[in-house]
Amino acid sequence: MVKTEGKELKMKKKLVLLLLLSVMSVHAVSCGSSESPKNPKQTEDSKESSADSEETETSIQPESNRDEKELADITITLPALYVGETTQEELDEKAAQYGYKVTKNDDGSATYVMTKTQHKQMLNSFAEELHTALDDIAGSEDYPNITEIKANENFTDFKVTTKSAEPDMSESFLPVAFYMYGGMYSILSEEDTGNIHVDFINADTGEVISSSDSSDTGSN
């Protein structure tokens, strides 16, 4: 029991780290974009009549409106499960570094405010970090029999290929971790993805040797 709780705590910390890496990645992209020099292209017909100029301004305005909508702030609240013992001061420090607004609520959850562009970049980065984490599990010291782990686009379906005839003690804990991965992605994507399904597949026979669903544990 103690060993299982230790692994769960370790997985929670890793999930928070993955999220932090995603935030840092978005910050780096944003800085890179803002520091890129702009070289406006000059044309020979730069001087136009005032009527043409007014037409140009009119045609540009809808695009400007779209840009404003794209940059509108969105709000995401992470449950206390993923925030842990992080204090408001620590959250403020990170927010100041990466350009987010964040508030730790009375229930232990944390509310982040960011632009839609930042949100999209963070979601893509987080997905990449999750896939990397899955690749790192396969063949690792803790999971030597696992040869491959695949997940669908929104992390609601996981397929674990293993040389084991049935999931061993370490492998049997993985579904809980995948429920957390899928749950976090669901929160960040602002989509209710519902049930998260996990299949263990024998590497030799290709048969499903074990299946589990988050709906059976109340995790979704």
N, C-alpha and C positions, 0 to 999 in steps of 0.2 A: 504493500500500500504506500509506504513512504517513497519507494522507488518510483512508483507511478506518479505520485504527486510532484516529485522532483522533476520528472520529465515534462509534466504539464506546465510547471512554472518555467522551465527552460524554453519550452515552445512559445509561451506567451511573451517572454523577453525577446525571443528571436523575431516574433511577429512585429513587436514594437520597433525593433531595430530595422526591419525591412521597410516599415512605414517611414522611419526617419531617413533612410537612404533614399527613398522615393522623394521626400520633401527636399533633400539636399540636391538631388538631381534636377528637380524643377527649378530650384534657385539658381543652379549653375547655368541652365538653359536660358533663364530670364536675363541673367547678367550678361551672357554672351550676346544675346540679341540686342540689349540696350547699348552695349559697347561697340557694336559693329558700325563703322563709319558709313554714312549715307552719301552717295554720289548722284544727285539728281541729274538726269539726262537733259541736256539743253538742245533745243530744236531751233531750226531756222525761222519757223513761223511762231516765235515766242510772243511776238506782238500781235494781238488780235483786237478786234473791235470790242467795245464794251458789251454789245449784245451777245457776242460769242462767249465772252467771259461769264455773263450771267447764266447762259445755257449750261456752261461747264459746271458752274457752282450748283445749279439745280440738279444736274445729273449725278454729281458727287454726293449730294446730301443723303440720299437713301443708303448709300454704302457706309457713310459716316454713322447713320443711325444703327445700321447692322453692327458696326464695330462697337458702338456703345452698348448694345445688347449683349454682344459677345464678352465684353469686359465687366458686365454686371456681376456683382458679388453673389455667391451662393453659400449656403450654410450646411455644414456636416457635423453631426454630433457623434462622437465615439463613446461607447458605453464605458463604464468604470472598469470593466474587465480588461480593456485594452490600455487604459490610462495608468492603472496601478497606483503607486504612491507618489507619482510625479506631482510636484507642487505648482501653484499658480506662478510663482517666481521663476521656476524652471521652464514652464511653458512660455512665459513672457520673453525669457531670454532667447529661446529658439525662434519664437515668432518675430522678434526684432531682427534676427539674423536672416530669416528666409522670407520676410514680407507677408506673413500671415497674421491674422488676428485670432486670438484663442482665449477662451474663458473656461476655467474649471468650475463646473456647476456643483451645487450642494450635494447632489447624489453621487459625486465622484466622476461623472462623465465630463468630457471636454468638447466644447463647441468651437469649430474652426470656421473662419470666414475667408474665402478666397475668390478670385475671378474664375470665370468658366474656362479660360485658357489655362490657368494654373491647375485647375481641377482635372482637365483632360490630360495634361502632361503628367500629373501625379499618378493618375489612374493607370496610364500606359507604363510608367516607370515601376509602379507597384506590381503590375502583372509580370513584368520582366523579372523583378526580384523574386517573385513567387516561383516562377518557372526555374530560375537558377537554384532556389532552395530545394525544389523537388529533385533536380539533377544531382545536387550535392548529397541527398539522402541515399540514392541508389549506389550500392556497393561500398558504402561508408563503413567505418568500424562498428557502428551501432546496428547497421542493417546490411551485413555482408551478403545475404541471400537475395536481396532485392536487385534486380537487373534494370528495371525501368519503371518510371512513374509518369503517367500522362494525365493531363487535365484538359477539360474543354475550355472554351473561350471565357465563360463567366465563372469558372471554378465551382461548378455544381456537380460535376461528375469526374471522379478520379479512378484510374485503372492502374493497379500496382502489380507488376509482374515479378514473381519471386520463385526461387528454386525450392522453396519450402513446400512440403506436402500439405501443410496447413499453417496459417500465420503463427509465428512463435510469439513469445511474450512481448518482445520489443515491437514487432510488426503489428500486433493487435492494438497497440496504443495509437498508431498512426491515424486511424479514422477521426479520433478526437482532434488531432492537429489539423486535419483537412477540413473539419467542420469550422474550426477557427479561421483558417485561411479563406474559405468560401464566405464565411460570415463577415469577415472584415472587408472583402472585396464587394460584397453586397451593400454594406454600409457606405463605402466610398463611392460606389457607382450610383447610389441612390435608387437602386432597383431591388425589389423584393424577389430574390431568386428562389425562395421557398426551400424545398428539400435539397440536401447535399448527399449524393450517393457515392459509395466507395466499393469497388470490386477488387478482390485479390485473385490474380490469375496465375496458375501454375505454368512456369516457363517451359516445361517439357510437354505437357499435354494440351496447353491452351485453354484448359477448363477453368471456370470460375470456382474457386475453392472456398470463398467466403464473401459475403456482401453485408453492408450495413448502411443505414440511413439516419441522417440527423433528426428526421421527424420522429424516429423511435426513441430518441433520447431527450427531446425537447430543446435541442440545440439551435433550431432554426426559428 
